[in-house]
Amino acid sequence: MLIRKSLGIKPAPAPKDKKWQEIALERMGIKPGICKCCGGKMKTIKSLPNMFRLKGRDPPLKIKSNEQWTII
């Protein structure tokens, strides 16, 4: 706020609590959950698992005194 005041700029508007569906309609012009063909409401019949999220990670590497990398 101090920087805005020194530059003579009005304070930033307070963020409005909007649902993600309203933001998608404003920014992209689409209505999530509404069929493009008939305008009817869509129903979720099955959810697919996220295949791209990593389930785990490797253990950390440990450096030995002779500078070789080994897995603990």
Secondary structure as GFF3:
##gff-version 3
##sequence-region A 1 72
A	DSSP	alpha_helix	2	7	.	.	.	ID=ss1
A	DSSP	alpha_helix	20	28	.	.	.	ID=ss2
A	DSSP	beta_strand	61	63	.	.	.	ID=ss3
A	DSSP	beta_strand	69	71	.	.	.	ID=ss4
###
